[in-house]
Amino acid sequence: MLYEIRTYTFKPLRGADWLALYKSEGLALQQEFLGDLIGFFETEIGDISQIVDIWAYKGLDDRLARRDRMAADSRWQEFGRKVKALDILVSMESRIMRPTDFSPLK
């Protein structure tokens, strides 16, 4: 199992705008296509302009196939246009992590 950890950084005090749109229109689509949501987090202490999500995949090929199917879907494309129109995303970092042999998440 591999885990993708995405960190979104927003313009100050604007993360809540994205989160509201994501919750109403993006979350169900990602769950439909990506499947295994491990967690979704808001920063409590530190850079409070960040939101982090974690998704699990069987491997890199599984991740690529799932994300490609989602990217091709017109509903996801419309969500992307709405996010772009908000003009609040500063950066997005994506890391692929593999658990150690002693990790509780395998």
C-alpha positions, 0 to 999 in steps of 0.5 A: 500500500502507498499513501499520497499526502497532499498539502494545499496552501491557500491565500490567508484566511481563504482555505475555508472557502475551498473547503466548503466547495470541496465538501459540497462538490469535490469530496464525493467525486474523489471518494468515487474515483480514488476510494480510500480516504485516510484523512483530511486535516486543517492546521491547528497550529503552524501555517493555518493556511494549509489543508492536508489530505491522505489517500491510500493506493495499492501502488503507483499504477493504481494511483495513476489509473484512478486519478486519470479516470477522475481527471477525465470526468466532466464533473471533476473538470467543472469542480476544477474550474470553480476552484480556479475561479476562487483564485485562492490556491497558492501551492499544492505539494504531493508526496507518495509515502510507503509505510515501514514494516512496523507501521500500523498503516500497511 
